[in-house]
Amino acid sequence: MNYLIYIFLGILQGLTEPLPISSSGHLYLIKQLFNTNLLNDLNFEIVVNFGSFIAIFAIFYKDIIKLIKGFFNYLFNKKDRKKYHNEFKYCMLVVISTIPVGIAGIFLKDLIENTLTRTWILGICFLITALALFIVKNIKGNKDDNDITYKDAIIIGLLQVIALTPGISRSGTVLVACLLCNLKRDAALKYTFILYFPVSIASMLLGVKDLISTPNVGDLLIPYTLGMIAAMIVTYFSYQWLSDWVKKGKLWKFSIYCILLGLFVLFYFR
């Protein structure tokens, strides 16, 4: 039964991480609905997040390698520096967009954990996510990867801070911010998930020490692995679903789910 629960939570993580419906909000909701100590296992969250990380890296590894190579070639290859300007700029944009959420995560962590993780707030946040997704339903944009400005990066980074609140989707918030900054849908999708990597890596590095020092981590190796594999597989396919709907302008359909979920939370836990 415990193995099944770990697999279920891995599937939940994999399904909700890429989709604009808030993985943290769903995890918190499940914690309220079901009484089990497994749902308070922060180490397991790190493991399943790593599973999602592997899946998304598999999708974007060519883009990531190109960006990293271009960044260092721009810095150290003075003769062909102009050739790698776009990659260098893109990397700098990602850094700028990451700084606000990094600062907020450090200084607002206690506030978020102690104040904003209340069930009625969760319901409100699901409704806010739904509204945001609906607002951008007809926006197509005309900016490609190379047209993103530093102003856009700042705006996207500031809006990403909102997604620290459970119930506010990170991918949804960044997608909405990108579309509001007039990025094309495929460019918005790419920037959203390239921006996922520094945030995800930082979160995992902060938790690795606790994971290694866990006394019974050996006993949890099998269920952790099952959960990670489930998260990895489901993340890969749920991203394909998201990509298809974003490019076809169907992002608003996720808002229907968030509305129903938000209303359920508000009425069930009133």
C-alpha positions as CSV (number, residue, x, y, z in Angstrom):
1,M,0.0,0.0,0.0
2,N,2.8,2.4,0.8
3,Y,4.5,1.7,-2.5
4,L,1.2,2.5,-4.3
5,I,0.9,5.8,-2.4
6,Y,4.5,6.7,-3.4
7,I,3.7,5.9,-7.0
8,F,0.4,7.9,-6.9
9,L,2.3,10.9,-5.5
10,G,4.9,10.6,-8.2
11,I,2.1,10.5,-10.8
12,L,0.5,13.6,-9.2
13,Q,3.8,15.4,-9.3
14,G,4.5,14.5,-12.9
15,L,1.1,15.5,-14.0
16,T,0.9,18.9,-12.2
17,E,4.5,20.1,-12.5
18,P,4.4,21.1,-16.2
19,L,0.7,21.9,-16.3
20,P,-0.5,25.3,-15.2
21,I,-2.5,24.0,-12.3
22,S,0.0,24.2,-9.4
23,S,1.9,21.1,-8.3
24,S,2.5,22.6,-4.8
25,G,-1.2,23.5,-4.5
26,H,-2.3,19.9,-5.4
27,L,0.2,18.4,-2.9
28,Y,-1.1,20.7,-0.1
29,L,-4.7,19.8,-1.0
30,I,-3.9,16.1,-0.9
31,K,-2.3,16.6,2.5
32,Q,-5.6,18.1,3.8
33,L,-7.8,15.4,2.2
34,F,-5.8,12.4,3.3
35,N,-4.2,11.7,6.6
36,T,-0.8,10.0,6.0
37,N,2.7,10.7,7.2
38,L,4.0,10.0,3.7
39,L,2.6,13.3,2.6
40,N,4.8,15.2,5.0
41,D,8.0,13.6,3.6
42,L,10.0,16.6,2.3
43,N,12.7,14.3,1.1
44,F,10.3,12.5,-1.2
45,E,9.3,15.9,-2.7
46,I,12.9,16.4,-3.6
47,V,13.1,13.0,-5.2
48,V,10.0,13.4,-7.3
49,N,11.0,16.9,-8.3
50,F,14.2,15.4,-9.6
51,G,12.2,13.0,-11.7
52,S,10.3,15.9,-13.2
53,F,13.7,17.7,-13.7
54,I,15.1,14.7,-15.7
55,A,12.0,14.6,-18.0
56,I,12.1,18.3,-18.7
57,F,15.8,18.3,-19.2
58,A,15.4,15.4,-21.8
59,I,13.0,17.7,-23.7
60,F,15.2,20.8,-23.6
61,Y,18.7,19.4,-23.4
62,K,19.6,20.6,-27.0
63,D,18.5,24.1,-26.2
64,I,20.4,24.1,-22.8
65,I,23.6,22.8,-24.3
66,K,23.4,25.4,-27.1
67,L,22.8,28.2,-24.6
68,I,25.7,27.1,-22.3
69,K,28.1,26.7,-25.1
70,G,27.1,30.1,-26.6
71,F,27.4,31.8,-23.2
72,F,31.0,30.7,-22.6
73,N,32.0,31.2,-26.2
74,Y,30.8,34.8,-25.9
75,L,32.9,35.3,-22.8
76,F,36.1,33.6,-23.9
77,N,36.0,33.7,-27.8
78,K,36.6,37.3,-28.5
79,K,37.0,36.8,-32.3
80,D,33.5,35.3,-32.8
81,R,31.8,37.0,-29.9
82,K,29.1,38.6,-32.1
83,K,28.2,35.1,-33.3
84,Y,27.1,34.0,-29.8
85,H,25.5,37.2,-28.6
86,N,21.9,35.8,-28.8
87,E,22.8,32.9,-26.5
88,F,24.6,35.1,-24.1
89,K,21.7,37.5,-23.9
90,Y,19.2,34.7,-23.4
91,C,21.2,33.3,-20.5
92,M,21.4,36.8,-18.9
93,L,17.6,37.2,-19.3
94,V,17.1,33.9,-17.5
95,V,19.4,35.1,-14.7
96,I,17.5,38.4,-14.4
97,S,14.2,36.6,-14.3
98,T,15.5,34.2,-11.6
99,I,16.8,36.8,-9.2
100,P,13.4,38.1,-7.8
101,V,12.1,34.6,-7.0
102,G,15.5,33.7,-5.4
103,I,15.4,36.7,-3.1
104,A,11.7,36.2,-2.3
105,G,12.3,32.5,-1.5
106,I,15.0,33.4,1.0
107,F,13.2,36.2,2.8
108,L,9.5,35.1,2.5
109,K,9.9,31.4,3.1
110,D,8.5,31.5,6.7
111,L,5.6,33.8,5.7
112,I,4.6,31.5,2.8
113,E,4.8,28.3,5.0
114,N,3.0,29.8,8.0
115,T,0.5,32.2,6.6
116,L,-0.3,31.5,3.0
117,T,-0.7,27.8,3.3
118,R,-4.2,28.0,4.6
119,T,-6.9,26.0,2.8
120,W,-9.2,28.9,2.0
121,I,-6.2,30.8,0.5
122,L,-5.5,27.8,-1.6
123,G,-9.0,27.9,-3.1
124,I,-8.6,31.6,-3.9
125,C,-5.2,31.0,-5.5
126,F,-6.7,28.3,-7.8
127,L,-9.3,30.8,-8.9
128,I,-6.6,33.5,-9.5
129,T,-4.7,31.0,-11.7
130,A,-7.9,30.3,-13.6
131,L,-8.5,34.0,-14.2
132,A,-4.9,34.6,-15.4
133,L,-5.1,31.7,-17.9
134,F,-8.4,32.9,-19.2
135,I,-7.1,36.5,-19.7
136,V,-4.4,35.4,-22.1
137,K,-6.5,33.0,-24.1
138,N,-6.5,35.0,-27.3
139,I,-2.9,36.4,-27.1
140,K,-0.5,35.1,-29.8
141,G,2.3,37.6,-29.6
142,N,5.0,38.5,-32.1
143,K,8.3,38.2,-30.3
144,D,10.7,35.4,-30.9
145,D,13.5,34.2,-28.6
146,N,15.9,36.9,-29.7
147,D,13.3,39.7,-29.3
148,I,12.9,39.2,-25.5
149,T,14.0,42.4,-23.7
150,Y,15.6,42.9,-20.3
151,K,12.4,44.7,-19.3
152,D,10.4,41.6,-20.2
153,A,12.8,39.5,-18.1
154,I,12.2,41.8,-15.1
155,I,8.4,41.7,-15.5
156,I,8.4,37.9,-15.9
157,G,10.7,37.5,-12.9
158,L,8.6,39.7,-10.6
159,L,5.4,37.8,-11.6
160,Q,7.1,34.5,-11.0
161,V,7.4,35.5,-7.3
162,I,3.6,35.2,-7.0
163,A,4.0,31.5,-7.8
164,L,5.7,30.8,-4.5
165,T,2.2,30.7,-3.1
166,P,0.6,27.2,-3.2
167,G,-2.2,27.2,-5.7
168,I,-0.5,29.7,-8.0
169,S,1.0,27.7,-10.8
170,R,4.7,28.6,-11.6
171,S,4.4,27.4,-15.2
172,G,1.1,29.1,-15.6
173,T,2.3,32.4,-14.1
174,V,5.4,32.5,-16.2
175,L,3.4,31.5,-19.4
176,V,0.9,34.3,-18.7
177,A,3.7,36.8,-18.0
178,C,5.5,35.8,-21.3
179,L,2.3,36.1,-23.3
180,L,1.5,39.5,-21.7
181,C,5.0,40.6,-22.8
182,N,4.0,39.7,-26.3
183,L,6.1,36.6,-26.8
184,K,4.9,34.1,-29.4
185,R,3.3,31.0,-27.9
186,D,6.3,28.7,-28.7
187,A,8.8,31.3,-27.4
188,A,6.8,31.7,-24.2
189,L,6.7,28.0,-23.7
190,K,10.4,27.6,-24.2
191,Y,11.3,30.6,-21.9
192,T,8.9,29.2,-19.2
193,F,10.7,25.9,-19.0
194,I,14.3,27.1,-19.5
195,L,13.5,29.4,-16.5
196,Y,12.4,26.3,-14.6
197,F,15.9,24.9,-14.4
198,P,17.7,27.4,-12.2
199,V,14.7,27.5,-9.7
200,S,14.5,23.7,-9.7
201,I,18.3,23.2,-9.3
202,A,18.4,25.6,-6.4
203,S,15.5,23.9,-4.6
204,M,17.1,20.5,-5.0
205,L,20.5,21.6,-3.8
206,L,19.0,23.1,-0.7
207,G,17.3,19.8,0.1
208,V,20.1,17.3,-0.8
209,K,21.8,17.7,2.5
210,D,18.7,16.7,4.4
211,L,18.1,13.8,2.1
212,I,21.6,12.4,2.6
213,S,21.4,12.8,6.3
214,T,18.1,10.9,6.7
215,P,18.7,7.9,8.9
216,N,16.4,5.5,7.1
217,V,17.0,6.6,3.5
218,G,18.2,3.1,2.6
219,D,14.9,1.6,3.5
220,L,13.1,4.2,1.3
221,L,15.2,3.6,-1.7
222,I,12.7,1.4,-3.5
223,P,9.6,3.5,-2.9
224,Y,11.5,6.8,-3.6
225,T,12.8,5.3,-6.9
226,L,9.3,4.2,-7.9
227,G,7.9,7.7,-7.2
228,M,10.7,9.3,-9.1
229,I,10.2,7.1,-12.2
230,A,6.5,7.7,-12.1
231,A,7.1,11.5,-11.9
232,M,9.6,11.4,-14.7
233,I,7.4,9.4,-17.1
234,V,4.2,11.4,-16.4
235,T,6.1,14.7,-16.5
236,Y,7.3,14.0,-20.0
237,F,3.9,13.2,-21.4
238,S,2.1,16.0,-19.5
239,Y,4.5,18.5,-21.0
240,Q,3.6,17.2,-24.5
241,W,0.0,17.8,-23.6
242,L,0.7,21.3,-22.4
243,S,2.8,22.1,-25.4
244,D,0.1,21.0,-27.8
245,W,-2.6,23.1,-26.0
246,V,-0.4,26.2,-25.7
247,K,0.4,26.2,-29.5
248,K,-3.3,25.6,-30.3
249,G,-4.4,28.4,-28.0
250,K,-6.2,26.1,-25.7
251,L,-4.5,27.2,-22.5
252,W,-7.8,28.6,-21.2
253,K,-9.2,25.1,-20.9
254,F,-7.0,24.6,-17.8
255,S,-8.8,27.5,-16.3
256,I,-12.0,25.5,-16.2
257,Y,-10.3,22.9,-14.1
258,C,-8.8,25.5,-11.8
259,I,-12.2,27.2,-11.3
260,L,-13.9,23.9,-10.4
261,L,-11.0,22.9,-8.1
262,G,-11.0,26.4,-6.4
263,L,-14.7,26.3,-5.8
264,F,-14.4,22.7,-4.4
265,V,-11.8,23.8,-2.0
266,L,-13.7,26.9,-0.8
267,F,-17.0,24.9,-0.2
268,Y,-15.5,21.7,1.1
269,F,-13.2,23.3,3.7
270,R,-15.5,26.2,4.7
